[in-house]
Amino acid sequence: MQWNEDEWIMLSALQHYVYCPRQCALIHLEQTFEENVFTLRGNRVHERVDTPEGEQLGDRRVERALPIWSERLGIIGKADCVEFLPDGTPYPVEYKVGKRKTKEADMVQLAAQALCLEEMFDRPVTKGALYYYQSRRRLEVDVTKPLRRLVEETIQNVREMLQNDRLPSPVNDARCRDCSLQDACMPQVPANVAVWMSEENDHD
């Protein structure tokens, strides 16, 4: 399928949407982003993998900061690290700041990378890994059929949200505690008041 330029979706938007649709809209629709200690830690973790380079480690070729995309799905981004197994099969590794634990948003982002790599290299990508910097451990993820469906559903939801220029209501739950966008999001404020305050700020 041929996508218009404004229809392509960043891979990172999928992770943001699954974590919190409002966070996704603030970043990818309103171009809002604020630094906090967690985002700064994340930047430090990504310093090495954000520099494009390749090397041979044992029987695997490793490519860092590899540009990836899917023409079929209309998604594009960059893989932190892709290890190519001896038979040439890509194995994506996504770097995260926290401890080793299952997070659906991270798994969706990793699975989306796998779908891109499948299309680009024309071979199945059934596994990948999330590397959690704080625990220095990997969590291997199976790219299952349900996870693939969730990726495609998330892509559709993100695309609809961006095309409709719609900002979801605040969630105001445990996710907000460490979010860098609290000031822009105003999760404690009722949705209708938050919209009014945002419009007032725009007019200032």
C-alpha positions in Angstrom: 0.0 0.0 0.0 1.2 3.5 -0.8 1.1 5.8 2.3 1.0 9.6 2.2 3.8 11.3 4.0 1.6 12.3 6.9 0.2 8.8 7.3 3.5 7.1 8.3 3.7 6.3 12.0 6.9 6.3 14.1 7.6 3.1 15.9 8.0 4.9 19.1 4.4 6.1 18.9 3.2 2.5 19.3 5.0 2.2 22.6 3.7 5.6 23.7 0.1 4.7 22.7 0.0 1.3 24.5 1.5 2.9 27.6 -0.9 5.9 27.5 -2.9 7.2 24.5 -2.8 10.8 25.8 1.0 10.7 26.1 1.2 9.5 22.5 -1.0 12.3 21.3 0.9 15.0 23.3 4.2 13.8 21.8 3.2 12.9 18.2 0.2 15.2 17.7 1.1 18.3 19.7 4.9 17.9 19.6 5.1 18.2 23.3 8.1 16.7 25.2 9.6 17.4 28.6 12.7 16.0 30.2 12.7 14.4 33.6 15.1 12.2 35.5 13.6 9.1 33.8 13.9 10.4 30.2 17.5 11.6 31.0 18.4 8.2 32.2 16.9 6.7 29.1 18.9 9.1 26.9 22.1 7.8 28.6 21.2 4.2 28.1 20.6 4.9 24.3 23.8 6.9 23.8 25.7 3.9 22.5 22.9 2.3 20.5 21.9 5.6 18.9 25.2 5.8 17.0 24.9 3.8 13.7 27.6 1.2 13.6 28.1 -2.5 13.0 30.5 -5.1 14.4 31.0 -8.9 14.5 30.4 -10.5 17.9 31.1 -14.2 17.8 28.9 -15.7 15.2 26.5 -12.7 15.1 26.7 -9.5 13.1 25.4 -6.6 15.2 24.0 -3.4 13.7 23.1 -0.5 16.0 20.7 2.4 15.3 19.4 0.5 12.2 16.7 2.4 10.2 13.7 0.1 9.7 10.3 0.4 8.1 7.3 -1.5 6.8 5.7 -0.4 3.5 2.7 -2.7 4.2 2.0 -1.2 7.7 3.2 2.4 7.1 5.5 2.4 10.1 9.1 3.7 10.3 11.8 4.2 12.9 15.1 2.9 14.2 16.0 -0.3 16.0 18.4 0.1 18.9 20.2 -3.0 18.0 19.7 -5.9 15.5 21.7 -9.0 15.9 21.9 -11.2 12.7 22.0 -14.8 13.5 24.5 -17.1 11.6 21.7 -18.0 9.1 21.0 -14.2 8.5 17.8 -14.1 10.6 17.4 -10.6 12.3 17.0 -10.6 16.1 15.9 -7.2 17.4 17.1 -6.0 20.8 15.4 -2.9 22.3 17.1 -1.2 25.2 15.0 0.0 28.2 15.9 1.8 31.4 14.1 -0.1 34.1 14.2 -3.5 35.6 13.6 -6.8 33.8 9.8 -7.3 33.7 7.1 -7.8 31.2 5.6 -4.5 29.8 3.1 -4.7 27.1 4.0 -1.4 25.6 7.7 -2.5 25.2 6.6 -5.8 23.7 4.5 -4.0 21.1 7.4 -1.8 20.1 9.7 -4.8 19.8 7.2 -6.8 17.8 6.7 -3.9 15.5 10.4 -3.9 14.8 10.2 -7.6 14.1 7.5 -7.1 11.5 9.6 -4.4 9.8 12.6 -6.7 9.7 10.5 -9.6 8.3 9.4 -7.4 5.4 12.9 -5.9 4.8 14.8 -9.2 4.9 12.1 -11.5 3.6 12.3 -14.0 6.4 10.4 -14.8 9.6 11.4 -13.0 12.8 9.8 -14.9 15.6 11.9 -13.7 18.6 13.6 -10.6 19.9 14.7 -9.3 23.3 14.2 -6.4 25.7 17.4 -5.4 27.5 16.7 -3.7 30.8 19.6 -1.6 31.8 18.9 -1.4 35.5 19.0 -5.2 35.9 21.5 -5.8 33.1 19.4 -8.7 31.8 17.4 -9.6 28.7 13.8 -10.6 28.5 13.3 -12.7 25.4 10.0 -12.1 23.7 8.2 -14.5 21.3 6.5 -12.6 18.5 3.3 -14.5 18.7 0.1 -14.2 16.5 -1.8 -12.4 19.3 1.1 -9.9 19.7 1.3 -9.3 16.0 -2.5 -8.6 16.0 -2.0 -6.2 18.9 0.7 -4.4 16.9 -1.6 -4.0 13.9 -4.5 -2.8 16.0 -2.3 -0.3 17.7 -1.1 1.1 14.4 -4.7 1.5 13.3 -5.6 3.2 16.6 -2.7 5.6 16.4 -3.3 6.5 12.8 -7.0 7.2 13.5 -6.1 9.4 16.5 -3.5 11.4 14.6 -5.7 11.8 11.5 -8.7 12.9 13.7 -6.5 15.4 15.5 -7.9 14.0 18.8 -6.3 14.4 22.2 -7.6 11.6 24.6 -8.7 12.4 28.1 -6.2 12.2 31.0 -6.0 8.8 32.8 -4.8 10.1 36.2 -3.5 6.8 37.5 -0.2 5.2 38.5 1.2 5.7 35.0 1.3 9.5 35.6 3.7 9.4 38.6 6.9 9.1 36.5 5.7 10.7 33.3 7.6 13.7 32.1 4.5 15.3 30.6 2.5 15.9 33.7 2.6 19.7 33.4 1.3 19.6 29.8 -1.1 16.7 30.4 -2.7 18.0 33.7 -4.0 14.5 34.7 -5.5 15.8 37.9 -7.7 18.2 36.1 -11.1 17.1 34.7 -10.9 16.6 30.9 -13.2 19.5 30.0 -11.3 22.0 32.3 -8.0 20.7 30.9 -9.1 21.4 27.3 -10.2 24.9 28.3 -7.0 25.7 30.1 -5.0 24.4 27.1 -7.0 26.6 24.7 -6.5 29.6 27.0 -2.7 29.0 27.0 -2.7 28.9 23.2 -4.3 32.3 23.1 -1.8 33.9 25.4 
